[in-house]
Amino acid sequence: MKRLQKWFSLIVVLFSTVVMTACSFGEWFKTELKAPTIYLNSSEKKIRWSAVPNAEKYEVYLNNELYEVIAATADVNFCGFADTVNADTKIYKFYVIACAEGYDRSLKSNTVSYVNQPDSDGLEVKDSIAVNNSALSAISGIEITNNVITWNSILGVTKYAVSLYTNDLGQLFFETDINAFDFSEYVNNDEIVVLRVGLKDGEQYTLSRQYYYNTNTSQPAYNNKFFFIDGYVGDYYISSQKELNKIVYYGFINRVDSVEIYLATDYMNQLVSTYGTTSLNGTTLYHLSKAVEVACYSFVETCDYDTSFTGTKVSNPTKQDIGISFTFGAKLPTNKKTAPRTQNVLDKPYYERVDLEDRPVSYNNFVSDKQALLLPVETSEQLYHAVESKATPMFEEENTKAEELYNDAKDVLRDIISDEMTDYEKVLSIFDYICYNTVYDDEIVEHNDDRVSFTSFKSFYLEGVFDDGLSVCDGFSKAFSMMCNMEGIDCVRITGKIYKNGVYKGLHAWNKVRIGDDWYIVDITWSVTKTDEGSFTDGGEALDFNAVEFLSYKYFLVNDSFIASTHYPIDVDFDKSMPATTNYYYHYNQTYDGYANFIIESREEFTDLVEFMLENNQLSFEVVFSSEYIALPINKEQEAIHNNQTSTESKAVKKACGIEDANILFVGVTSQIVAPNLYGSIYNISLINLGNVA
């Protein structure tokens, strides 16, 4: 009975409340109107939106204050604001709320912003700007909302710059007279923007720190985490295999322990449909392991690693928020082998053969310090990749190994590059420096100690080139890419597989570099001409010599077809985006005396070359004997005839030059096309045992 009395009392109180507030039961359950979606027409200074069902009017708010009430139409609704725009207000932010009798007001619409840019000289798109990254600017109060970036104005400043980067557009620059920039027209509804703003100081801009903005907010915890790799900016919301490839590669380069990601529903469904969810060993789900395997395969790095998943269960195969854990054999290189040979001391690299104005020791005008994109750098792996990605490396801690290597590379470029050089000459000098000062690490290729990881050896990194002078393809290609890009010459590193005569030989890395409008292939590893221990007879000619390496240009600036049967890039699309269609033909285009090139077509030209070498004390060159001068060998029997003919010509030239008792050393014969419609055999030749002649 008491329980019934309590319920009766509650009903009476509830009824009294309804009566006293003059509310009906119908009003308690009013339906909320749908929020409008509004669009901005900057040129006509109007906003528009489609009709909201059941709406009778719309409240238009400008900068959070009621601006106008618009009677609803059944089609498209408009609100103009041309008469309101004035010079004192820079940003006009609009949103709309739908209203109707008997309905709850809608939520706010999206917000659109009109930036009051002056009609003349107010906003200028620039191809480039001179960036000063030596110090961050004093700009403060930076905010980014609704595709508009604003900052505190500075008294007396009449020109600001905005740096904008997206995956689709690349790098764009703008100059503006006001302290705001609306970038709506440059982005879509699922895009990440990288922004910096700056002050003009003379002819250059000092830019602020870097800001990221994501127009996709479907998963805020993952949309607001960003990574940058290979010129691609991404978040941790993964909607395609390409994005998974990129974030896994980011994990490789940065040697991260794990990445926490969210797989978009459509992408997850695609994986399940393609691979299924069969469990492996009761823990790993096949569709996820296969996707990560593909990602790791897409960007082959010469390092050992293992992966595992966190947060996945066989009972929940379509879990979307997962973690990928990486285990690396070593995160930093510390080990090295013993150099198996030395460089031929008779070789003279290009930068020592030319007489051009030297850079001062204080020179610091490197393009890699003036990029608008910034990347934090701690390791050599991060360093080369930041520079290759057209980002300025930022050393947040002092005296890191990466900063030391960067300074070492600057010292090298100050020494070997002249500002009088063409891009071709700069590329040649960088190529020669690496080849001349670094020998190939044969011992690491034979490394088979499972207790010591490949990842720990410096030969695979910049350290191998700049610290030890001992490297393999990884170190060669990273150093070449970094130094070219430091000079503003586009260069990328290509990874892939090597086949010889159709037989797989292993993983490899090489480069593509752009000179002018053309891309070329450079493979330093395959340019190495090395010999085993050997000897020669006094007064004769030798084809072998005391375990040394020689400068060679067999794989310097060649095209895709030249390596098509041996080099197979992993990322085929990336490789095809930079077609190397033209050979530079080093021996044909390069001269040793400003006139004669390195293709020898007669005994007279051979004699002229040797006389030049003697007179200028340049005792080693790589030359080509044209097929018209010395017939090319096509089998073992003809190779012996070819060598005999070469020796005969050598003896005649020695006699003509007065060095009959000396030796001419021939190393590295190979036959290939060396100029348009011209074949020849390539030799490193050195004048040795000259006695008192030289």
Summary of the structure (lengths in Angstrom):
residues: 694
radius of gyration: 34.0
end to end distance: 125.5
largest distance: 132.6
contacts: 2170
relative contact order: 0.06
helix: 29%
strand: 31%
